[in-house]
Amino acid sequence: MDWDKLRIFHAVAEKGSLTHAGDVLHLSQSAVSRQIRALEESLSVTLFHRHARGLILTEQGELLYDATQAMVKRLDATAARIRDSEDEVFGELRVTTTTGFGTLWLAPRLPALYKKYPSLKIDLMLEERVLDLPMREADVAIRMKEPSQADLIRKRLMNIRMRLYATPEYLAEHGTPATIDDFTQHRLICQHAGTAQVAAGANLVADLMAHDIPSTLTVNNYFGVLQGVLNHLGIGVLPDYLTEDFPHLVRVLPETESTEVPVFLAYPEELRHSKRVSAFRDFVQEEIFAFRKRQQL
């Protein structure tokens, strides 16, 4: 198949419009339309349903789009490797991690990375879904479990636990529970049971919910849980890595905690020599080392 036609097809599929694709490709609408029609004729299939609101991929179009998407990602990866300088770290780096770790631990530490590499462009993708690194949905991942995908370089960064925390103001007003049974007088703030989360945290919440807790606030990420705790709404289930940045929080029921959760950094084997990836990996490892050292003091 003609790559020029595939490139135009991919742009139309992305934009859902001949006009918008033409704007991106610097081609007229009629030129784009001719190329799409020629591609459909060469394949003897219809690739788009034409609607007044735009173009929608047919089943055959979806199959071709999956292929062109993979090709574009491979080309982007190759271009990134070509651009990597021997002496300078610059360009885009797509980093994926969970909403909690990204907002509560990683983002507050990024100023130091930008100070060292001011030309770096980080695209921070925060979601619980595990992105496909070999297919280049992201360049680097920090995850709360060991990646199962093949052809990944992985590094165990640290272990964390989920624990119970509250503000001094909340405890002054409502008292400090001495046992788990005292939760009948308190509000529990935690992730919703149906939310994608680490198994250890979900198990801790399930154990707590087995007791008679009259009032709860459930949120779909740890950033939301933290906001509830900071606003004195109750006692929250939170990862222990946030205590350094929020030292005023009081740990409640110290014997109640989750099992250990491993934190891994991973990236595709093909990015082993990427200057951007190496800079980010080294930065995170140095920050983790300093963080763990401070925790031991």
C-alpha positions as CSV (number, residue, x, y, z in Angstrom):
1,M,0.0,0.0,0.0
2,D,1.1,3.6,-0.8
3,W,2.4,5.2,2.4
4,D,1.3,8.6,1.3
5,K,-2.3,7.4,1.1
6,L,-2.0,5.6,4.5
7,R,-0.6,8.8,6.0
8,I,-3.6,10.7,4.7
9,F,-6.0,8.0,5.8
10,H,-4.5,8.1,9.3
11,A,-5.0,11.9,9.5
12,V,-8.6,11.7,8.4
13,A,-9.3,8.9,10.9
14,E,-7.7,11.0,13.7
15,K,-9.6,14.2,12.8
16,G,-12.9,12.6,11.6
17,S,-13.1,15.2,8.8
18,L,-11.6,15.7,5.4
19,T,-11.3,19.4,6.0
20,H,-9.5,19.1,9.4
21,A,-7.2,16.5,8.0
22,G,-6.4,18.7,5.1
23,D,-5.5,21.5,7.4
24,V,-3.0,19.3,9.2
25,L,-1.5,17.9,6.0
26,H,-1.6,21.3,4.2
27,L,-3.7,19.7,1.4
28,S,-7.1,20.8,0.0
29,Q,-10.2,18.9,1.0
30,S,-10.6,17.7,-2.6
31,A,-7.0,16.3,-2.7
32,V,-7.6,14.4,0.6
33,S,-10.9,13.1,-0.7
34,R,-9.3,11.8,-3.9
35,Q,-6.6,10.0,-2.0
36,I,-9.1,8.3,0.4
37,R,-11.2,7.3,-2.6
38,A,-8.2,5.8,-4.4
39,L,-7.2,3.9,-1.3
40,E,-10.7,2.5,-0.9
41,E,-10.7,1.4,-4.6
42,S,-7.3,-0.2,-4.3
43,L,-8.5,-2.2,-1.3
44,S,-12.0,-2.8,-2.6
45,V,-13.5,-1.8,0.7
46,T,-15.3,1.2,2.2
47,L,-13.1,2.7,5.0
48,F,-15.5,5.5,6.2
49,H,-19.2,6.0,6.8
50,R,-20.1,9.5,5.6
51,H,-22.3,11.4,8.0
52,A,-23.3,15.0,8.2
53,R,-21.4,15.3,11.5
54,G,-18.2,13.8,10.0
55,L,-16.6,10.6,9.0
56,I,-16.8,7.4,11.1
57,L,-14.6,4.4,10.5
58,T,-16.1,1.2,9.1
59,E,-15.0,-2.2,10.6
60,Q,-12.4,-2.5,7.8
61,G,-11.4,1.1,8.5
62,E,-10.9,0.3,12.2
63,L,-8.5,-2.6,11.2
64,L,-6.5,-0.3,8.9
65,Y,-6.4,2.4,11.5
66,D,-5.0,0.0,14.1
67,A,-2.2,-0.8,11.7
68,T,-1.4,2.8,10.8
69,Q,-1.5,3.8,14.5
70,A,1.1,1.1,15.3
71,M,3.2,2.4,12.4
72,V,3.0,6.0,13.6
73,K,4.0,5.0,17.1
74,R,7.0,3.1,15.7
75,L,8.0,6.0,13.6
76,D,7.7,8.4,16.6
77,A,9.9,6.1,18.6
78,T,12.5,6.0,15.8
79,A,12.4,9.8,15.4
80,A,12.9,10.1,19.2
81,R,15.9,7.9,19.1
82,I,17.4,9.8,16.2
83,R,16.8,13.1,18.0
84,D,18.6,12.0,21.1
85,S,21.8,14.0,21.4
86,E,25.0,12.8,22.8
87,D,25.3,15.8,25.1
88,E,21.9,17.2,25.6
89,V,18.5,16.1,27.0
90,F,15.6,17.6,25.2
91,G,12.3,16.8,23.5
92,E,9.1,15.0,24.6
93,L,8.9,12.3,27.2
94,R,5.6,10.6,27.8
95,V,5.4,9.3,31.4
96,T,2.4,7.3,32.7
97,T,1.7,6.5,36.4
98,T,-1.3,6.4,38.7
99,T,-3.2,9.5,39.6
100,G,-2.2,9.2,43.2
101,F,1.5,8.7,42.7
102,G,1.7,11.3,39.9
103,T,-0.1,14.1,41.8
104,L,1.1,13.4,45.3
105,W,4.7,12.3,44.8
106,L,6.0,12.8,41.3
107,A,4.7,16.2,40.2
108,P,5.9,18.1,43.3
109,R,9.5,16.8,42.5
110,L,9.5,17.7,38.8
111,P,10.8,21.3,39.3
112,A,14.3,19.8,40.1
113,L,14.2,17.8,36.9
114,Y,13.2,20.8,34.8
115,K,15.9,22.9,36.4
116,K,18.5,20.4,35.3
117,Y,17.0,19.9,31.9
118,P,15.0,23.0,30.9
119,S,14.4,21.8,27.3
120,L,12.6,18.6,28.4
121,K,8.9,18.3,27.5
122,I,7.1,15.9,29.8
123,D,3.7,14.6,29.0
124,L,2.4,13.2,32.3
125,M,-0.4,10.8,31.8
126,L,-2.2,9.9,35.0
127,E,-4.6,7.0,35.0
128,E,-5.0,3.6,36.6
129,R,-5.1,1.8,33.2
130,V,-1.8,0.1,32.4
131,L,-0.7,1.6,29.1
132,D,1.0,-0.6,26.5
133,L,4.7,0.5,26.5
134,P,5.9,-1.8,23.7
135,M,3.2,-0.3,21.5
136,R,4.5,3.2,22.6
137,E,1.4,4.4,24.4
138,A,4.0,5.9,26.7
139,D,7.8,6.0,27.0
140,V,8.1,5.3,30.7
141,A,5.8,3.9,33.4
142,I,5.8,4.0,37.1
143,R,3.4,1.4,38.4
144,M,2.4,-0.2,41.7
145,K,3.1,-3.7,40.5
146,E,5.7,-5.5,38.4
147,P,4.9,-5.0,34.7
148,S,3.9,-8.2,32.9
149,Q,4.6,-7.0,29.3
150,A,7.5,-8.5,27.5
151,D,10.6,-6.6,26.2
152,L,10.6,-4.1,29.1
153,I,13.5,-2.9,31.2
154,R,12.2,-2.7,34.8
155,K,13.6,-1.4,38.0
156,R,12.1,-1.8,41.5
157,L,12.1,1.6,43.1
158,M,10.6,1.0,46.6
159,N,7.8,-0.6,48.6
160,I,4.9,1.3,50.0
161,R,1.9,0.6,52.3
162,M,-1.6,2.0,52.7
163,R,-2.2,3.4,56.2
164,L,-4.8,5.4,58.1
165,Y,-4.3,9.2,58.5
166,A,-6.2,12.2,59.8
167,T,-5.6,15.8,60.6
168,P,-4.9,17.0,64.2
169,E,-8.0,19.2,63.9
170,Y,-10.3,16.2,63.0
171,L,-8.9,14.1,65.9
172,A,-9.2,17.0,68.4
173,E,-12.9,17.3,67.5
174,H,-13.9,13.7,67.2
175,G,-11.2,11.9,69.3
176,T,-8.6,9.3,68.2
177,P,-9.8,5.7,67.8
178,A,-7.9,3.2,69.9
179,T,-9.3,0.1,68.2
180,I,-10.9,-0.7,64.9
181,D,-14.3,-0.9,66.7
182,D,-14.0,2.8,67.5
183,F,-14.7,3.5,63.9
184,T,-18.4,3.5,64.7
185,Q,-17.8,7.1,65.8
186,H,-15.8,8.2,62.7
187,R,-16.0,8.7,59.0
188,L,-13.8,6.6,56.7
189,I,-12.4,8.2,53.5
190,C,-11.1,5.7,50.9
191,Q,-11.2,4.7,47.3
192,H,-14.5,3.2,46.1
193,A,-14.4,-0.6,46.0
194,G,-15.2,-0.6,42.2
195,T,-12.3,1.8,41.4
196,A,-9.2,0.4,39.8
197,Q,-6.6,0.3,42.5
198,V,-3.8,-1.8,44.0
199,A,-5.0,-5.0,45.5
200,A,-3.4,-4.4,48.9
201,G,-5.3,-1.1,49.3
202,A,-8.5,-2.7,48.2
203,N,-8.1,-5.5,50.7
204,L,-7.4,-3.1,53.5
205,V,-10.6,-1.1,52.7
206,A,-12.6,-4.3,52.5
207,D,-11.3,-5.3,56.0
208,L,-12.3,-1.9,57.3
209,M,-15.7,-1.9,55.7
210,A,-16.4,-5.3,57.3
211,H,-16.9,-3.3,60.6
212,D,-19.8,-1.1,61.4
213,I,-18.8,2.2,59.9
214,P,-21.8,4.5,59.7
215,S,-20.4,7.3,57.5
216,T,-18.0,7.0,54.5
217,L,-16.7,9.2,51.7
218,T,-15.4,7.2,48.7
219,V,-13.3,8.8,45.9
220,N,-11.9,7.3,42.7
221,N,-8.2,8.2,43.5
222,Y,-5.9,9.0,46.4
223,F,-5.6,12.7,45.5
224,G,-9.3,13.0,46.2
225,V,-9.0,10.9,49.4
226,L,-6.2,13.3,50.6
227,Q,-8.3,16.4,49.9
228,G,-11.1,14.9,52.1
229,V,-8.6,14.2,54.9
230,L,-7.0,17.7,54.6
231,N,-10.5,19.2,54.9
232,H,-11.0,17.4,58.2
233,L,-13.8,15.1,56.9
234,G,-12.6,11.9,58.5
235,I,-9.8,9.3,58.6
236,G,-8.4,8.4,55.2
237,V,-6.7,5.3,53.7
238,L,-3.6,6.8,52.0
239,P,-0.2,5.7,50.7
240,D,2.6,6.2,53.2
241,Y,4.8,8.1,50.7
242,L,2.8,11.3,51.2
243,T,3.8,11.8,54.8
244,E,7.0,13.7,53.9
245,D,5.0,16.4,52.0
246,F,2.2,16.4,54.6
247,P,4.1,15.9,57.9
248,H,1.2,17.3,60.0
249,L,-1.0,14.3,59.2
250,V,-1.4,11.9,62.2
251,R,-1.2,8.2,61.7
252,V,-4.2,6.4,63.2
253,L,-4.3,2.8,64.4
254,P,-0.6,2.2,63.6
255,E,-1.1,-1.6,63.6
256,T,-3.6,-1.3,60.8
257,E,-2.0,-1.2,57.4
258,S,-1.9,-2.9,54.0
259,T,0.6,-5.5,52.8
260,E,3.6,-4.1,50.9
261,V,3.1,-2.7,47.4
262,P,6.1,-2.7,45.1
263,V,6.7,0.4,42.9
264,F,8.4,-0.3,39.5
265,L,9.8,1.9,36.8
266,A,9.7,0.4,33.3
267,Y,10.4,1.4,29.7
268,P,10.8,-0.4,26.4
269,E,14.0,-2.2,25.6
270,E,14.3,-0.1,22.4
271,L,14.6,3.1,24.5
272,R,17.6,1.7,26.5
273,H,19.9,4.4,25.0
274,S,17.4,7.3,25.0
275,K,18.9,10.3,26.8
276,R,15.5,11.5,27.9
277,V,14.6,8.1,29.4
278,S,18.0,7.8,31.1
279,A,17.7,11.3,32.5
280,F,14.2,10.7,33.9
281,R,15.2,7.2,35.3
282,D,18.2,8.5,37.1
283,F,16.3,11.5,38.5
284,V,13.5,9.3,39.9
285,Q,16.0,6.8,41.4
286,E,18.0,9.7,43.0
287,E,14.7,11.1,44.4
288,I,13.6,7.7,45.7
289,F,17.0,7.2,47.3
290,A,16.9,10.6,49.0
291,F,13.3,10.0,50.1
292,R,14.0,6.6,51.7
293,K,17.1,8.0,53.4
294,R,15.1,10.8,55.0
295,Q,12.4,8.3,56.1
296,Q,15.1,6.4,58.0
297,L,16.2,9.5,60.0
